């Protein structure tokens, strides 16, 4: 299915939209759910109510000058998994945007670490703000980074088409 044929995700609940994107990736109809994943090297791999999981593939494309994986890679994974987790609890036509993401880097990531898992979970959901937490672990389950995101719920304006 080409991007032109993709249904309007805004007509689906957040969970329906994220599930659709996951199925597109799993079936091979789409290389990735979002272009940032293609750029940095991560894929959506699991969704559920209040949950989103990405698998990241650190490589020499995302290194800092010292030869370790740039912190922006981990920050983007945390922002993505927490934001998508928040998206899963929203009704159709309602969006979100990140207000703040804070990440604690626990251990250095190198390109030879192998795939990492970024898991985001909703902590609290209000009418205008959602908070979520995320963590990145390596194949042995060791925490690489963890953090929190505050997300603003974006509702359509009354009377808007």
SULJOQUI-V589038 format. One record per backbone hydrogen bond with DSSP energy under -0.5 kcal/mol. NH is the residue of the N-H (numbers start at 0). CO is the residue of the C=O. E is the energy in kcal/mol with one decimal. If there is no record, write none. Layout:
nh/co/e
NH/CO/E
NH/CO/E
This chain:
nh/co/e
4/1/-0.9
5/1/-0.8
5/2/-0.6
8/6/-0.9
10/7/-2.0
11/8/-1.5
13/89/-3.0
14/87/-0.6
16/12/-2.8
17/13/-2.7
18/14/-2.4
19/15/-2.5
20/16/-2.4
21/17/-2.3
22/18/-2.4
23/19/-2.1
24/20/-2.0
25/21/-2.8
26/22/-2.3
27/23/-0.6
27/24/-0.9
28/23/-1.1
29/23/-1.7
36/33/-1.1
37/33/-1.0
38/34/-2.5
39/35/-2.5
40/36/-2.2
41/36/-2.0
42/54/-2.5
44/52/-2.9
45/52/-1.5
47/50/-2.0
50/47/-2.2
51/119/-1.9
52/45/-2.8
53/117/-2.6
54/42/-2.6
55/53/-0.5
55/115/-2.8
56/40/-3.1
57/55/-0.5
57/113/-0.5
61/58/-1.7
62/59/-0.7
63/67/-3.0
66/63/-2.0
68/108/-3.4
69/61/-3.2
72/69/-1.8
73/69/-0.8
74/70/-2.7
75/71/-2.3
76/72/-2.1
77/73/-2.6
78/74/-2.8
79/75/-2.5
80/76/-2.8
81/77/-2.4
82/78/-2.1
83/79/-2.5
84/80/-1.6
85/81/-2.2
86/82/-2.2
87/83/-1.5
88/85/-1.6
89/86/-1.7
92/9/-1.3
92/11/-0.5
93/90/-1.6
94/153/-2.8
96/151/-1.6
98/149/-3.1
99/149/-1.7
101/147/-2.7
103/145/-3.5
104/102/-0.5
105/103/-0.7
105/143/-2.5
106/143/-1.8
112/109/-1.8
113/110/-0.6
115/55/-2.5
116/136/-2.7
117/53/-3.1
117/115/-0.5
118/116/-0.6
118/134/-2.6
119/51/-3.1
119/117/-0.5
120/132/-2.8
121/49/-2.0
122/130/-3.0
123/130/-1.7
125/128/-2.7
129/150/-2.6
130/123/-2.6
131/148/-2.2
132/120/-2.6
133/146/-2.7
134/118/-1.7
135/144/-3.2
136/116/-2.4
137/141/-2.1
140/137/-2.1
143/135/-3.5
144/135/-1.3
145/103/-2.0
146/133/-2.6
147/101/-1.9
148/131/-2.7
149/99/-2.8
150/129/-3.1
151/96/-3.0
152/127/-2.4
153/94/-2.8
154/152/-0.7
159/156/-2.1
